[in-house]
Amino acid sequence: MVETLGFGPEQIRSYLKVTGWAPVSGGSVAELWNLPGPADEVVLVPMKPGAPDFNKRTRILIQDLARVEARDVQTVHDAIATVYHDVTDLRASDPSLSDGSISLESGYELFVSTKRLRVASAAATIRRQGHFRNFPSRARDQAREVRLGQTRRGSYIVPIISQARSPEDVYAPRQDHIDVQVEETLFDRRVTATMSRALGVLEDMAGAEREPTRSEINDSIGEGVTYELCRALTKVVNTDSVSTLDVSFNWSRVAAPPPGTPAQVEFNRDAIDIVDRVSEQLKTKIYTREHLIYGVVTDLSRHPEDDTGRVGVQTLIQRRSRTVWMDLPDRDYHAAVHCHDAGIPVRVRGTLTSPPGGQAHMEVVDFGPDPSLGPDA
């Protein structure tokens, strides 16, 4: 049985809510929750983390939930502990290894490449470019901010644990500012969404019956594919005791999965041959980088006779709140109005100019709701 819980009443209540339970009575000390159905299950949820019997009561609750869900206690514990997190599992395997182990060298490359994948995905969440000679500092910070879970059997699995928040709990209609702490938290979810989409695009190119074209490789940059991401995959799969790397994305139960993201991707050595060829083209490609900003529409201005409208989006630039101004054509302007009125966060891609002490401006290539925060965003 797990000795350290690693969560409190808030996580327990959220987990019960998303798994179909509902509170029926209680107060500040404890609550009773009911699961409708033939068995009419009822569990007690302790509400005082500082109480002497909190851990004991919580362990009893976890045992009750494990029985109801027909799962083992550790699995239920982990599901509650990560209810506000996305968990990305990297699994290295080889048919010749039946004991779930890999060589020391392969294990080392798996952990190092896990860091490389995450940092490369964070860089592509900030800028779209085929090759990063120097990562943005915000991308490098990712390696310090995400956590690694315990390795698990099933070949050899390394879990990346990153934060996730439901956008319904974050944004409000006609919001006139961003919350810096909230935006910092949401950056983790945006990085995971970038990683999932980019790996999905690479898997599609590697599984096609023909070589990817230059145009397809160029388009893949817009989805977050980079030279560094490709090299991180290659480093793992080309080690002696790994023939396949698969990555599965277990999205937080309290935040809807980003639309268009694969649940799992897999790369064997044949696929890595294609990934290698993609990476070589990305390394040598001359490419004008495009920035990405995320935030809320706070300012709208348009005269009826104008072809474009003036829009201000409050975002984080170098981890500080800034308003970025842009001129949008009719369709995008109406999208900005809708996002402002409904409290929907936006993602904008284009060329950013942000002089110190001056007004930040963006020449926009793409404008719309932030796709990383789920279909309702």
N, C-alpha and C positions, 0 to 999 in steps of 0.2 A: 504494500500500500504506500502511496506517495506521502512523504513526511511534510514537505513544504507545499502549501497550496498554490501560492502565486497568483491568487485572485481574491476578490471580495464579493459582497452582496450585489453590486452593480452588474458584474459579469454574470453572476448566477441568474439574476432576474432577466437579463437580456437573452441568455441562452434558453431559459425556460420559455420565454415569449416566442422566440423563433422556432421552437420545437413543438409548439401547440399548447403549452400550458397557460393557465390564466389564474391570477390571484383571486381568492375567494374571501379571505379574512386575514386580520393581523394588525400589527402596529409597529412601533419602533424597535421592538425586541425580536420579533419573529413574524413570518407570514406563512399562511397555508396556500398552496397552489394546487390546482386541480387539472387533470388531463381528461377531458371528456372521452367517453367510450364505454365499451362493455364492462371493463374492469373498474371504471370510475376511480382512477388512481389519485391519491392525495399525498403531497410531500410537504415537509416543513423546511422553510428557508430561514436560517439564522441571519439577523440583520445587524448585529453588533460585533464588528471584527475584533474589538478589544476585549470582548467577554471571555472568561476563562474556558468556557465550553464551546467557543465558536468553531475551532478546528474539528473537534469531535463531532459536533452536529453536522458540519459540512461534509465530513467523511461518510457519515450515515446517509446524508442526502445523495452523495455520489454513488454509493452502493445501491440505493433505491433506483436511481436513474439508470444505472448499468443493468439492473434486473429488468426494468420496464423496456429499455431499448435493446436488450439482448446483446449487449456489448461488454467488453471487459472494462474494469474500473479505470485503468490507466488511459484508455481511449476517451472515456467520458471526461475524465479530469483534464486531459489535453484540449478537448473541444471547448470546455468552459474557459480555460486559461487563454485560449487564442480566439475567443469569440469576436474581439475587436481587431483581429489581425488577419492578414493574408499569409498563408504558409505555402512556400514554393519548394517542392521536393525535387532535388537532383539525385537521380539514381544511376549509378555506374554499375554495369553488369557484364558478365561473360559466361557463356554456357559451360565452360570448363571448370568454373568455380562453383561448387555446390554448397559450400559452407558459409556463403554470404560475406566472404572476405575479399579484399583486393590487396595488391602489393603495396608496400610502403610508398614507393615512388608514385604509383597511381593515386593513392590516397592523398599524397601531398599535392599533386597536380589538380585533383578534384577540389580541394579546399582553396587553392590559389585561384583556380579558374572560376570558382563560385564568386570570389571577390571581383575578378575581372568582369564577369558577366554583369554583376550588379552595377559596378562603376560605369561600364560602357552604356548600360541602359539608362543610368541617371544622366550621363552626358547627352544622350540622344533625346532625353526628355526636356533638356534645356535648349539644345541646338540640333538641327538636322544637318549633318555633314558626314561624308563617307569615311573620313579618317581623322582622328583626333591626335595630333602630335602632343598636345598638352590638354589634359582634362580640365574643365572648369572646377574651381575649388569646391563648389556645391556638390559636384558629382563625386569627388574624392571623399567628401564627408560621409557618403552613404555607407562606406565600409565600416565606419565607426558607429553608425546609428542603427543599422539593422542588427538582428540577433541570429545566432545559429542555435537550432534546437539540438536535442540529443540525436546522434546518429542511430539509425534503425536497421534491423535486418530486412531482407527482401532485396538480395544482392547487397548494395551498399548505398544507403540513402542519407543525404545531408539536407536537412530542412532549413530554409531561410525564413525567418519570422519578421514581418514588416507591418507597420501600422496601417489601419484602414478605418475610415469613418463614413457613416451614412450621410450623403449630402442633405437628406431631409432634416438632419439634426444640426446642420451647419449654416445653410443659407436661408434667407428670408426674402419674400417679395419686396421689390424696390429698395433693396439694401444699398446704403450709401457709403459703405466702407468694407474693407476686409479685416479679418482677425489674423494677425501675423502668426499666432500659435496654431490656429486651425490650418492655415495655408502650409505651414511647415509639416504638420501631420499628414496632410493630404498629398504632399510631395511623394511620400513613400508609396501610396497607392498608385500615383501616376507613373512612377518608375516601374512598378510591377506590371502595370498595363502595357507600357512601352516594351518591356522585356518579352511579355507574352505575344504581343503582335509581331514583333521583330522575329522571334524564333519561329512563329507560325509561317511567316513569309519565307524564311530560309528553308523550312521543312518542305513547303510547297515547291520551291525552286529545285531542291535536291531530289524530290520525288517525281519530277516531270520526266517525260520520255525524251526530252531534248535539252540541250544546254540553254541556260538562261541567256537572254539577249542583253545587249548593253542597255537598251531602253528599260528592260525589266529590272536590271540591277540598279539603274538610276532611280527608278520608281521605289525600289525597296528602301532607299535612303530616307524617303519621306515617311516610311513606317518604322524607322528607328534602327535599321540594319547598318552596322558599321564594320570596318576592318577589325577593330578590337573585339567586337562581339564574336565574329567568325573565328578569330585566333583563339579565343578562350575555349570555344567548342573543340577545336582541333587539338589543343594541348591535352585535353582529357582523353578523347577517343583514340588518339595515336599512341597512348601508353601501352605497355606490354599486356597488362591484365584487364584491359577494358575493351570490349568490342562494341558496346552500345551505351549511349547516354540518353536517358529520357528525363524530361522535366514536366512535372504536373503542377497545376495551379489550383490551390484550394482557397477559394475566395472567402472572406469573412462572411459569416451568416447574417450580420447586421448591415452589410453594404452590398447592393446588387452587383453581380459580376459585370465588368465592362463589356458592352456588346462587341461582337466580332473578335473576341479573344478565344484561342483554343484552350481546352481543358488540359491537354497533354500534347507534347511534341516528342519526337524520337529521332536520334541521329546515330546511324551505324557507320562503319568505315566507308561504305560506298557513298553514303550521303556526304560524308566529310570531304571526299574527293571534290565534290561539286562546291561545297562551302569554301574549300581552299582556293578554287578558281575564282569564286566571287570575291574573296578577300583580296586577292592580288589585283583585281580591277579596282576595288575600292581604295587600295593603298596608293595607287598611281593616279587616281582620278582628280582632275582639277575641278573644284566644285565650290560655288559660292554658297556660303553657309546661310541657313535661315534660322532665326530665333523662334522659340516658342514661349508664349506667356500664358498664364492661367490666372483667373480672377473673376471679378464681378463688374458688370456694366454699371457705372455710377453717374455718367453724364451723357445726355442725348440732346442734340441740337440740329434742327433741319428746317429750312424754309420751304414752303410748298412748291416753289418753282425750281428748287435745286435738284440736280441729278444725284448728288451724294449728301450724306448726313455726317455730322461730326459726332464722334463717340469717344468717351473716356472710359478706359478699363483700369480699375485699380488692381495692381498685381505686386509681386515681390521681385525686385531687382537687386541682386547681391544681398538678399535676405532683408531688404528694407522696403517698406511700402512706398510705391510710386504710382502715379496715374500716367498711363500711356495713351496718347491721343492718336486717332486714326480717322481717315475719311473713307466711308463705306458706301458702295453702290446700293441701289434700292433694295435688292433682295437681302443683302447682308445687314442693312440698316434695320429692316423689319425684324430680322432674326435677333438683332441686338435689343430692340424694343421688347420683344417677347421674353427674352432671357431676363431683362431688367424687371419686367412686371411680374414674372413668375418666380424670381429668385433662383434662376438656373445659372451655375457657373459657366464660364466660357473658356475656350482655348483659341488662341490666335497665333497664326504662323506667318512670318514675314521678315523683313529687314528692319531691325530695331536700331534707333539712334537715341542714346540716353546720355547726353553730356552732363557732367557733374554741375549741379546748380541750375541746369537748364531744363527746358520742357522735353519730356520723352515723347518720341513719335515713332510710329511703325507704318511702313509700306506693306499693306496686307496682301498675302497670297491666299490665305484660307481663314475663314471666321465661322465659328459655330459653338454649340454646346460642348462642354468638356466631355469627351467620350470615355474617359477613364473612370468616371464616377457612377457608371450604371446607366441603364436606359432612361431613367427619369430625370437625369441631370440635364 
